[in-house]
Amino acid sequence: MDEMRKKIIIQEINSWKESRMLPEQYCNYLLALYGQGELPPSKSNETASKKTTSFSGC
């Protein structure tokens, strides 16, 4: 498959994941499928890790 086409498909799947058009598990599966097994970090995972590390506690 053409690399440009893969990139567009992956961007589309990421937008579905962010807007919750499909369940996260389905999106992860499709991302792994089109990314040939490599799951790129999503924006939601990055923000979640930033929130947990920036928590200072009481």
mmCIF file as Biopython writes it, N, C-alpha, C and O atoms, coordinates in Angstrom:
data_model
#
loop_
_atom_site.group_PDB
_atom_site.id
_atom_site.type_symbol
_atom_site.label_atom_id
_atom_site.label_alt_id
_atom_site.label_comp_id
_atom_site.label_asym_id
_atom_site.label_entity_id
_atom_site.label_seq_id
_atom_site.pdbx_PDB_ins_code
_atom_site.Cartn_x
_atom_site.Cartn_y
_atom_site.Cartn_z
_atom_site.occupancy
_atom_site.B_iso_or_equiv
_atom_site.auth_seq_id
_atom_site.auth_asym_id
_atom_site.pdbx_PDB_model_num
ATOM 1   N N  . MET A ? 1  ? 0.847   -1.173 0.000  1.0 0.0 1  A 1 
ATOM 2   C CA . MET A ? 1  ? 0.000   0.000  0.000  1.0 0.0 1  A 1 
ATOM 3   C C  . MET A ? 1  ? 0.895   1.241  0.000  1.0 0.0 1  A 1 
ATOM 4   O O  . MET A ? 1  ? 1.959   1.248  0.619  1.0 0.0 1  A 1 
ATOM 5   N N  . ASP A ? 2  ? 0.468   2.252  -0.677 1.0 0.0 2  A 1 
ATOM 6   C CA . ASP A ? 2  ? 1.195   3.505  -0.780 1.0 0.0 2  A 1 
ATOM 7   C C  . ASP A ? 2  ? 1.361   4.144  0.606  1.0 0.0 2  A 1 
ATOM 8   O O  . ASP A ? 2  ? 0.411   4.166  1.388  1.0 0.0 2  A 1 
ATOM 9   N N  . GLU A ? 3  ? 2.541   4.655  0.915  1.0 0.0 3  A 1 
ATOM 10  C CA . GLU A ? 3  ? 2.834   5.250  2.227  1.0 0.0 3  A 1 
ATOM 11  C C  . GLU A ? 3  ? 1.936   6.454  2.514  1.0 0.0 3  A 1 
ATOM 12  O O  . GLU A ? 3  ? 1.491   6.637  3.647  1.0 0.0 3  A 1 
ATOM 13  N N  . MET A ? 4  ? 1.671   7.264  1.507  1.0 0.0 4  A 1 
ATOM 14  C CA . MET A ? 4  ? 0.804   8.430  1.701  1.0 0.0 4  A 1 
ATOM 15  C C  . MET A ? 4  ? -0.615  7.982  2.073  1.0 0.0 4  A 1 
ATOM 16  O O  . MET A ? 4  ? -1.262  8.591  2.925  1.0 0.0 4  A 1 
ATOM 17  N N  . ARG A ? 5  ? -1.079  6.932  1.436  1.0 0.0 5  A 1 
ATOM 18  C CA . ARG A ? 5  ? -2.420  6.407  1.725  1.0 0.0 5  A 1 
ATOM 19  C C  . ARG A ? 5  ? -2.479  5.865  3.159  1.0 0.0 5  A 1 
ATOM 20  O O  . ARG A ? 5  ? -3.462  6.086  3.866  1.0 0.0 5  A 1 
ATOM 21  N N  . LYS A ? 6  ? -1.430  5.158  3.583  1.0 0.0 6  A 1 
ATOM 22  C CA . LYS A ? 6  ? -1.372  4.636  4.956  1.0 0.0 6  A 1 
ATOM 23  C C  . LYS A ? 6  ? -1.422  5.781  5.968  1.0 0.0 6  A 1 
ATOM 24  O O  . LYS A ? 6  ? -2.128  5.705  6.973  1.0 0.0 6  A 1 
ATOM 25  N N  . LYS A ? 7  ? -0.665  6.841  5.688  1.0 0.0 7  A 1 
ATOM 26  C CA . LYS A ? 7  ? -0.611  7.985  6.591  1.0 0.0 7  A 1 
ATOM 27  C C  . LYS A ? 7  ? -1.988  8.628  6.736  1.0 0.0 7  A 1 
ATOM 28  O O  . LYS A ? 7  ? -2.385  9.002  7.839  1.0 0.0 7  A 1 
ATOM 29  N N  . ILE A ? 8  ? -2.706  8.757  5.643  1.0 0.0 8  A 1 
ATOM 30  C CA . ILE A ? 8  ? -4.047  9.338  5.674  1.0 0.0 8  A 1 
ATOM 31  C C  . ILE A ? 8  ? -5.000  8.448  6.465  1.0 0.0 8  A 1 
ATOM 32  O O  . ILE A ? 8  ? -5.792  8.942  7.267  1.0 0.0 8  A 1 
ATOM 33  N N  . ILE A ? 9  ? -4.926  7.154  6.243  1.0 0.0 9  A 1 
ATOM 34  C CA . ILE A ? 9  ? -5.792  6.207  6.960  1.0 0.0 9  A 1 
ATOM 35  C C  . ILE A ? 9  ? -5.512  6.255  8.456  1.0 0.0 9  A 1 
ATOM 36  O O  . ILE A ? 9  ? -6.442  6.258  9.262  1.0 0.0 9  A 1 
ATOM 37  N N  . ILE A ? 10 ? -4.240  6.293  8.831  1.0 0.0 10 A 1 
ATOM 38  C CA . ILE A ? 10 ? -3.868  6.345  10.244 1.0 0.0 10 A 1 
ATOM 39  C C  . ILE A ? 10 ? -4.357  7.641  10.889 1.0 0.0 10 A 1 
ATOM 40  O O  . ILE A ? 10 ? -4.827  7.625  12.027 1.0 0.0 10 A 1 
ATOM 41  N N  . GLN A ? 11 ? -4.251  8.753  10.179 1.0 0.0 11 A 1 
ATOM 42  C CA . GLN A ? 11 ? -4.771  10.022 10.689 1.0 0.0 11 A 1 
ATOM 43  C C  . GLN A ? 11 ? -6.277  9.948  10.903 1.0 0.0 11 A 1 
ATOM 44  O O  . GLN A ? 11 ? -6.793  10.451 11.901 1.0 0.0 11 A 1 
ATOM 45  N N  . GLU A ? 12 ? -6.971  9.327  9.974  1.0 0.0 12 A 1 
ATOM 46  C CA . GLU A ? 12 ? -8.424  9.174  10.080 1.0 0.0 12 A 1 
ATOM 47  C C  . GLU A ? 12 ? -8.790  8.319  11.285 1.0 0.0 12 A 1 
ATOM 48  O O  . GLU A ? 12 ? -9.701  8.664  12.038 1.0 0.0 12 A 1 
ATOM 49  N N  . ILE A ? 13 ? -8.089  7.209  11.471 1.0 0.0 13 A 1 
ATOM 50  C CA . ILE A ? 13 ? -8.366  6.326  12.605 1.0 0.0 13 A 1 
ATOM 51  C C  . ILE A ? 13 ? -8.112  7.059  13.920 1.0 0.0 13 A 1 
ATOM 52  O O  . ILE A ? 13 ? -8.881  6.910  14.870 1.0 0.0 13 A 1 
ATOM 53  N N  . ASN A ? 14 ? -7.037  7.851  13.981 1.0 0.0 14 A 1 
ATOM 54  C CA . ASN A ? 14 ? -6.758  8.628  15.185 1.0 0.0 14 A 1 
ATOM 55  C C  . ASN A ? 14 ? -7.868  9.638  15.466 1.0 0.0 14 A 1 
ATOM 56  O O  . ASN A ? 14 ? -8.220  9.865  16.624 1.0 0.0 14 A 1 
ATOM 57  N N  . SER A ? 15 ? -8.415  10.237 14.428 1.0 0.0 15 A 1 
ATOM 58  C CA . SER A ? 15 ? -9.523  11.183 14.647 1.0 0.0 15 A 1 
ATOM 59  C C  . SER A ? 15 ? -10.772 10.450 15.121 1.0 0.0 15 A 1 
ATOM 60  O O  . SER A ? 15 ? -11.527 10.989 15.930 1.0 0.0 15 A 1 
ATOM 61  N N  . TRP A ? 16 ? -11.005 9.227  14.633 1.0 0.0 16 A 1 
ATOM 62  C CA . TRP A ? 16 ? -12.137 8.426  15.118 1.0 0.0 16 A 1 
ATOM 63  C C  . TRP A ? 16 ? -11.950 8.097  16.586 1.0 0.0 16 A 1 
ATOM 64  O O  . TRP A ? 16 ? -12.900 8.124  17.368 1.0 0.0 16 A 1 
ATOM 65  N N  . LYS A ? 17 ? -10.703 7.782  16.957 1.0 0.0 17 A 1 
ATOM 66  C CA . LYS A ? 17 ? -10.404 7.426  18.336 1.0 0.0 17 A 1 
ATOM 67  C C  . LYS A ? 17 ? -10.628 8.619  19.266 1.0 0.0 17 A 1 
ATOM 68  O O  . LYS A ? 17 ? -11.221 8.477  20.336 1.0 0.0 17 A 1 
ATOM 69  N N  . GLU A ? 18 ? -10.151 9.790  18.854 1.0 0.0 18 A 1 
ATOM 70  C CA . GLU A ? 18 ? -10.294 10.996 19.671 1.0 0.0 18 A 1 
ATOM 71  C C  . GLU A ? 18 ? -11.750 11.414 19.815 1.0 0.0 18 A 1 
ATOM 72  O O  . GLU A ? 18 ? -12.162 11.869 20.882 1.0 0.0 18 A 1 
ATOM 73  N N  . SER A ? 19 ? -12.531 11.262 18.751 1.0 0.0 19 A 1 
ATOM 74  C CA . SER A ? 19 ? -13.941 11.660 18.797 1.0 0.0 19 A 1 
ATOM 75  C C  . SER A ? 19 ? -14.841 10.538 19.296 1.0 0.0 19 A 1 
ATOM 76  O O  . SER A ? 19 ? -16.056 10.699 19.411 1.0 0.0 19 A 1 
ATOM 77  N N  . ARG A ? 20 ? -14.223 9.398  19.591 1.0 0.0 20 A 1 
ATOM 78  C CA . ARG A ? 20 ? -14.933 8.219  20.116 1.0 0.0 20 A 1 
ATOM 79  C C  . ARG A ? 20 ? -16.025 7.711  19.151 1.0 0.0 20 A 1 
ATOM 80  O O  . ARG A ? 20 ? -17.088 7.257  19.573 1.0 0.0 20 A 1 
ATOM 81  N N  . MET A ? 21 ? -15.728 7.802  17.855 1.0 0.0 21 A 1 
ATOM 82  C CA . MET A ? 21 ? -16.642 7.251  16.850 1.0 0.0 21 A 1 
ATOM 83  C C  . MET A ? 21 ? -16.614 5.724  16.876 1.0 0.0 21 A 1 
ATOM 84  O O  . MET A ? 21 ? -17.611 5.067  16.577 1.0 0.0 21 A 1 
ATOM 85  N N  . LEU A ? 22 ? -15.454 5.171  17.238 1.0 0.0 22 A 1 
ATOM 86  C CA . LEU A ? 22 ? -15.285 3.728  17.385 1.0 0.0 22 A 1 
ATOM 87  C C  . LEU A ? 22 ? -14.677 3.475  18.762 1.0 0.0 22 A 1 
ATOM 88  O O  . LEU A ? 22 ? -13.992 4.341  19.306 1.0 0.0 22 A 1 
ATOM 89  N N  . PRO A ? 23 ? -14.923 2.298  19.326 1.0 0.0 23 A 1 
ATOM 90  C CA . PRO A ? 23 ? -14.274 1.963  20.606 1.0 0.0 23 A 1 
ATOM 91  C C  . PRO A ? 23 ? -12.758 1.993  20.466 1.0 0.0 23 A 1 
ATOM 92  O O  . PRO A ? 23 ? -12.216 1.716  19.396 1.0 0.0 23 A 1 
ATOM 93  N N  . GLU A ? 24 ? -12.086 2.330  21.551 1.0 0.0 24 A 1 
ATOM 94  C CA . GLU A ? 24 ? -10.631 2.463  21.546 1.0 0.0 24 A 1 
ATOM 95  C C  . GLU A ? 24 ? -9.938  1.176  21.111 1.0 0.0 24 A 1 
ATOM 96  O O  . GLU A ? 24 ? -8.925  1.220  20.412 1.0 0.0 24 A 1 
ATOM 97  N N  . GLN A ? 25 ? -10.488 0.017  21.527 1.0 0.0 25 A 1 
ATOM 98  C CA . GLN A ? 25 ? -9.877  -1.262 21.154 1.0 0.0 25 A 1 
ATOM 99  C C  . GLN A ? 25 ? -9.905  -1.458 19.640 1.0 0.0 25 A 1 
ATOM 100 O O  . GLN A ? 25 ? -8.935  -1.956 19.068 1.0 0.0 25 A 1 
ATOM 101 N N  . TYR A ? 26 ? -10.996 -1.077 18.985 1.0 0.0 26 A 1 
ATOM 102 C CA . TYR A ? 26 ? -11.091 -1.211 17.529 1.0 0.0 26 A 1 
ATOM 103 C C  . TYR A ? 26 ? -10.070 -0.307 16.852 1.0 0.0 26 A 1 
ATOM 104 O O  . TYR A ? 26 ? -9.397  -0.709 15.903 1.0 0.0 26 A 1 
ATOM 105 N N  . CYS A ? 27 ? -9.965  0.918  17.353 1.0 0.0 27 A 1 
ATOM 106 C CA . CYS A ? 27 ? -9.016  1.858  16.764 1.0 0.0 27 A 1 
ATOM 107 C C  . CYS A ? 27 ? -7.579  1.364  16.947 1.0 0.0 27 A 1 
ATOM 108 O O  . CYS A ? 27 ? -6.762  1.456  16.031 1.0 0.0 27 A 1 
ATOM 109 N N  . ASN A ? 28 ? -7.282  0.841  18.134 1.0 0.0 28 A 1 
ATOM 110 C CA . ASN A ? 28 ? -5.935  0.305  18.371 1.0 0.0 28 A 1 
ATOM 111 C C  . ASN A ? 28 ? -5.634  -0.850 17.424 1.0 0.0 28 A 1 
ATOM 112 O O  . ASN A ? 28 ? -4.523  -0.967 16.906 1.0 0.0 28 A 1 
ATOM 113 N N  . TYR A ? 29 ? -6.633  -1.703 17.202 1.0 0.0 29 A 1 
ATOM 114 C CA . TYR A ? 29 ? -6.452  -2.824 16.279 1.0 0.0 29 A 1 
ATOM 115 C C  . TYR A ? 29 ? -6.169  -2.306 14.860 1.0 0.0 29 A 1 
ATOM 116 O O  . TYR A ? 29 ? -5.243  -2.772 14.196 1.0 0.0 29 A 1 
ATOM 117 N N  . LEU A ? 30 ? -6.967  -1.350 14.411 1.0 0.0 30 A 1 
ATOM 118 C CA . LEU A ? 30 ? -6.780  -0.810 13.064 1.0 0.0 30 A 1 
ATOM 119 C C  . LEU A ? 30 ? -5.445  -0.087 12.935 1.0 0.0 30 A 1 
ATOM 120 O O  . LEU A ? 30 ? -4.782  -0.181 11.902 1.0 0.0 30 A 1 
ATOM 121 N N  . LEU A ? 31 ? -5.049  0.635  13.981 1.0 0.0 31 A 1 
ATOM 122 C CA . LEU A ? 31 ? -3.757  1.321  13.948 1.0 0.0 31 A 1 
ATOM 123 C C  . LEU A ? 31 ? -2.613  0.318  13.874 1.0 0.0 31 A 1 
ATOM 124 O O  . LEU A ? 31 ? -1.639  0.532  13.153 1.0 0.0 31 A 1 
ATOM 125 N N  . ALA A ? 32 ? -2.732  -0.769 14.617 1.0 0.0 32 A 1 
ATOM 126 C CA . ALA A ? 32 ? -1.704  -1.813 14.559 1.0 0.0 32 A 1 
ATOM 127 C C  . ALA A ? 32 ? -1.687  -2.480 13.192 1.0 0.0 32 A 1 
ATOM 128 O O  . ALA A ? 32 ? -0.623  -2.811 12.670 1.0 0.0 32 A 1 
ATOM 129 N N  . LEU A ? 33 ? -2.855  -2.675 12.617 1.0 0.0 33 A 1 
ATOM 130 C CA . LEU A ? 33 ? -2.959  -3.304 11.310 1.0 0.0 33 A 1 
ATOM 131 C C  . LEU A ? 33 ? -2.318  -2.440 10.221 1.0 0.0 33 A 1 
ATOM 132 O O  . LEU A ? 33 ? -1.508  -2.926 9.431  1.0 0.0 33 A 1 
ATOM 133 N N  . TYR A ? 34 ? -2.683  -1.170 10.187 1.0 0.0 34 A 1 
ATOM 134 C CA . TYR A ? 34 ? -2.151  -0.284 9.153  1.0 0.0 34 A 1 
ATOM 135 C C  . TYR A ? 34 ? -0.740  0.195  9.469  1.0 0.0 34 A 1 
ATOM 136 O O  . TYR A ? 34 ? 0.003   0.572  8.563  1.0 0.0 34 A 1 
ATOM 137 N N  . GLY A ? 35 ? -0.367  0.183  10.736 1.0 0.0 35 A 1 
ATOM 138 C CA . GLY A ? 35 ? 0.982   0.571  11.120 1.0 0.0 35 A 1 
ATOM 139 C C  . GLY A ? 35 ? 1.930   -0.603 11.125 1.0 0.0 35 A 1 
ATOM 140 O O  . GLY A ? 35 ? 3.071   -0.474 11.567 1.0 0.0 35 A 1 
ATOM 141 N N  . GLN A ? 36 ? 1.481   -1.750 10.641 1.0 0.0 36 A 1 
ATOM 142 C CA . GLN A ? 36 ? 2.261   -2.987 10.557 1.0 0.0 36 A 1 
ATOM 143 C C  . GLN A ? 36 ? 2.799   -3.396 11.917 1.0 0.0 36 A 1 
ATOM 144 O O  . GLN A ? 36 ? 3.980   -3.713 12.062 1.0 0.0 36 A 1 
ATOM 145 N N  . GLY A ? 37 ? 1.916   -3.385 12.915 1.0 0.0 37 A 1 
ATOM 146 C CA . GLY A ? 37 ? 2.272   -3.857 14.242 1.0 0.0 37 A 1 
ATOM 147 C C  . GLY A ? 37 ? 2.813   -2.806 15.173 1.0 0.0 37 A 1 
ATOM 148 O O  . GLY A ? 37 ? 2.906   -3.042 16.377 1.0 0.0 37 A 1 
ATOM 149 N N  . GLU A ? 38 ? 3.173   -1.646 14.651 1.0 0.0 38 A 1 
ATOM 150 C CA . GLU A ? 38 ? 3.698   -0.576 15.491 1.0 0.0 38 A 1 
ATOM 151 C C  . GLU A ? 38 ? 2.559   0.362  15.842 1.0 0.0 38 A 1 
ATOM 152 O O  . GLU A ? 38 ? 1.929   0.953  14.964 1.0 0.0 38 A 1 
ATOM 153 N N  . LEU A ? 39 ? 2.302   0.491  17.136 1.0 0.0 39 A 1 
ATOM 154 C CA . LEU A ? 39 ? 1.230   1.353  17.599 1.0 0.0 39 A 1 
ATOM 155 C C  . LEU A ? 39 ? 1.815   2.719  17.937 1.0 0.0 39 A 1 
ATOM 156 O O  . LEU A ? 39 ? 2.537   2.851  18.925 1.0 0.0 39 A 1 
ATOM 157 N N  . PRO A ? 40 ? 1.509   3.750  17.120 1.0 0.0 40 A 1 
ATOM 158 C CA . PRO A ? 40 ? 2.044   5.077  17.416 1.0 0.0 40 A 1 
ATOM 159 C C  . PRO A ? 40 ? 1.387   5.644  18.667 1.0 0.0 40 A 1 
ATOM 160 O O  . PRO A ? 40 ? 0.218   5.357  18.925 1.0 0.0 40 A 1 
ATOM 161 N N  . PRO A ? 41 ? 2.110   6.441  19.449 1.0 0.0 41 A 1 
ATOM 162 C CA . PRO A ? 41 ? 1.509   7.023  20.646 1.0 0.0 41 A 1 
ATOM 163 C C  . PRO A ? 41 ? 0.372   7.969  20.267 1.0 0.0 41 A 1 
ATOM 164 O O  . PRO A ? 41 ? 0.507   8.797  19.366 1.0 0.0 41 A 1 
ATOM 165 N N  . SER A ? 42 ? -0.736  7.832  20.963 1.0 0.0 42 A 1 
ATOM 166 C CA . SER A ? 42 ? -1.876  8.700  20.676 1.0 0.0 42 A 1 
ATOM 167 C C  . SER A ? 42 ? -1.836  9.916  21.571 1.0 0.0 42 A 1 
ATOM 168 O O  . SER A ? 42 ? -1.167  9.913  22.604 1.0 0.0 42 A 1 
ATOM 169 N N  . LYS A ? 43 ? -2.542  10.944 21.182 1.0 0.0 43 A 1 
ATOM 170 C CA . LYS A ? 43 ? -2.577  12.171 21.959 1.0 0.0 43 A 1 
ATOM 171 C C  . LYS A ? 43 ? -3.238  11.950 23.302 1.0 0.0 43 A 1 
ATOM 172 O O  . LYS A ? 43 ? -2.833  12.563 24.290 1.0 0.0 43 A 1 
ATOM 173 N N  . SER A ? 44 ? -4.252  11.086 23.370 1.0 0.0 44 A 1 
ATOM 174 C CA . SER A ? 44 ? -4.943  10.848 24.631 1.0 0.0 44 A 1 
ATOM 175 C C  . SER A ? 44 ? -4.022  10.160 25.633 1.0 0.0 44 A 1 
ATOM 176 O O  . SER A ? 44 ? -4.097  10.450 26.827 1.0 0.0 44 A 1 
ATOM 177 N N  . ASN A ? 45 ? -3.156  9.256  25.180 1.0 0.0 45 A 1 
ATOM 178 C CA . ASN A ? 45 ? -2.210  8.592  26.071 1.0 0.0 45 A 1 
ATOM 179 C C  . ASN A ? 45 ? -1.159  9.573  26.575 1.0 0.0 45 A 1 
ATOM 180 O O  . ASN A ? 45 ? -0.750  9.491  27.733 1.0 0.0 45 A 1 
ATOM 181 N N  . GLU A ? 46 ? -0.713  10.499 25.728 1.0 0.0 46 A 1 
ATOM 182 C CA . GLU A ? 46 ? 0.278   11.474 26.128 1.0 0.0 46 A 1 
ATOM 183 C C  . GLU A ? 46 ? -0.292  12.417 27.179 1.0 0.0 46 A 1 
ATOM 184 O O  . GLU A ? 46 ? 0.394   12.728 28.152 1.0 0.0 46 A 1 
ATOM 185 N N  . THR A ? 47 ? -1.511  12.873 27.011 1.0 0.0 47 A 1 
ATOM 186 C CA . THR A ? 47 ? -2.101  13.785 27.981 1.0 0.0 47 A 1 
ATOM 187 C C  . THR A ? 47 ? -2.393  13.073 29.286 1.0 0.0 47 A 1 
ATOM 188 O O  . THR A ? 47 ? -2.277  13.680 30.351 1.0 0.0 47 A 1 
ATOM 189 N N  . ALA A ? 48 ? -2.767  11.814 29.238 1.0 0.0 48 A 1 
ATOM 190 C CA . ALA A ? 48 ? -3.029  11.055 30.456 1.0 0.0 48 A 1 
ATOM 191 C C  . ALA A ? 48 ? -1.748  10.874 31.261 1.0 0.0 48 A 1 
ATOM 192 O O  . ALA A ? 48 ? -1.768  10.988 32.487 1.0 0.0 48 A 1 
ATOM 193 N N  . SER A ? 49 ? -0.640  10.596 30.590 1.0 0.0 49 A 1 
ATOM 194 C CA . SER A ? 49 ? 0.617   10.415 31.308 1.0 0.0 49 A 1 
ATOM 195 C C  . SER A ? 49 ? 1.110   11.740 31.875 1.0 0.0 49 A 1 
ATOM 196 O O  . SER A ? 49 ? 1.717   11.759 32.946 1.0 0.0 49 A 1 
ATOM 197 N N  . LYS A ? 50 ? 0.865   12.839 31.186 1.0 0.0 50 A 1 
ATOM 198 C CA . LYS A ? 50 ? 1.260   14.149 31.695 1.0 0.0 50 A 1 
ATOM 199 C C  . LYS A ? 50 ? 0.456   14.505 32.933 1.0 0.0 50 A 1 
ATOM 200 O O  . LYS A ? 50 ? 0.991   15.091 33.875 1.0 0.0 50 A 1 
ATOM 201 N N  . LYS A ? 51 ? -0.832  14.154 32.938 1.0 0.0 51 A 1 
ATOM 202 C CA . LYS A ? 51 ? -1.683  14.457 34.082 1.0 0.0 51 A 1 
ATOM 203 C C  . LYS A ? 51 ? -1.228  13.688 35.314 1.0 0.0 51 A 1 
ATOM 204 O O  . LYS A ? 51 ? -1.218  14.237 36.415 1.0 0.0 51 A 1 
ATOM 205 N N  . THR A ? 52 ? -0.853  12.429 35.143 1.0 0.0 52 A 1 
ATOM 206 C CA . THR A ? 52 ? -0.453  11.624 36.301 1.0 0.0 52 A 1 
ATOM 207 C C  . THR A ? 52 ? 0.907   12.055 36.817 1.0 0.0 52 A 1 
ATOM 208 O O  . THR A ? 52 ? 1.150   11.988 38.022 1.0 0.0 52 A 1 
ATOM 209 N N  . THR A ? 53 ? 1.797   12.494 35.946 1.0 0.0 53 A 1 
ATOM 210 C CA . THR A ? 53 ? 3.123   12.894 36.406 1.0 0.0 53 A 1 
ATOM 211 C C  . THR A ? 53 ? 3.113   14.307 36.986 1.0 0.0 53 A 1 
ATOM 212 O O  . THR A ? 53 ? 3.972   14.633 37.806 1.0 0.0 53 A 1 
ATOM 213 N N  . SER A ? 54 ? 2.178   15.142 36.590 1.0 0.0 54 A 1 
ATOM 214 C CA . SER A ? 54 ? 2.163   16.515 37.074 1.0 0.0 54 A 1 
ATOM 215 C C  . SER A ? 54 ? 1.352   16.651 38.373 1.0 0.0 54 A 1 
ATOM 216 O O  . SER A ? 54 ? 1.293   17.743 38.939 1.0 0.0 54 A 1 
ATOM 217 N N  . PHE A ? 55 ? 0.739   15.586 38.848 1.0 0.0 55 A 1 
ATOM 218 C CA . PHE A ? 55 ? -0.040  15.633 40.079 1.0 0.0 55 A 1 
ATOM 219 C C  . PHE A ? 55 ? 0.907   15.727 41.258 1.0 0.0 55 A 1 
ATOM 220 O O  . PHE A ? 55 ? 1.769   14.870 41.455 1.0 0.0 55 A 1 
ATOM 221 N N  . SER A ? 56 ? 0.734   16.779 42.035 1.0 0.0 56 A 1 
ATOM 222 C CA . SER A ? 56 ? 1.647   16.999 43.153 1.0 0.0 56 A 1 
ATOM 223 C C  . SER A ? 56 ? 1.177   16.357 44.447 1.0 0.0 56 A 1 
ATOM 224 O O  . SER A ? 56 ? 1.991   16.112 45.338 1.0 0.0 56 A 1 
ATOM 225 N N  . GLY A ? 57 ? -0.112  16.080 44.573 1.0 0.0 57 A 1 
ATOM 226 C CA . GLY A ? 57 ? -0.630  15.458 45.794 1.0 0.0 57 A 1 
ATOM 227 C C  . GLY A ? 57 ? -0.823  16.476 46.899 1.0 0.0 57 A 1 
ATOM 228 O O  . GLY A ? 57 ? -0.532  17.658 46.717 1.0 0.0 57 A 1 
ATOM 229 N N  . CYS A ? 58 ? -1.312  16.023 48.046 1.0 0.0 58 A 1 
ATOM 230 C CA . CYS A ? 58 ? -1.584  16.926 49.173 1.0 0.0 58 A 1 
ATOM 231 C C  . CYS A ? 58 ? -0.539  16.821 50.250 1.0 0.0 58 A 1 
ATOM 232 O O  . CYS A ? 58 ? -0.625  17.515 51.263 1.0 0.0 58 A 1 
#
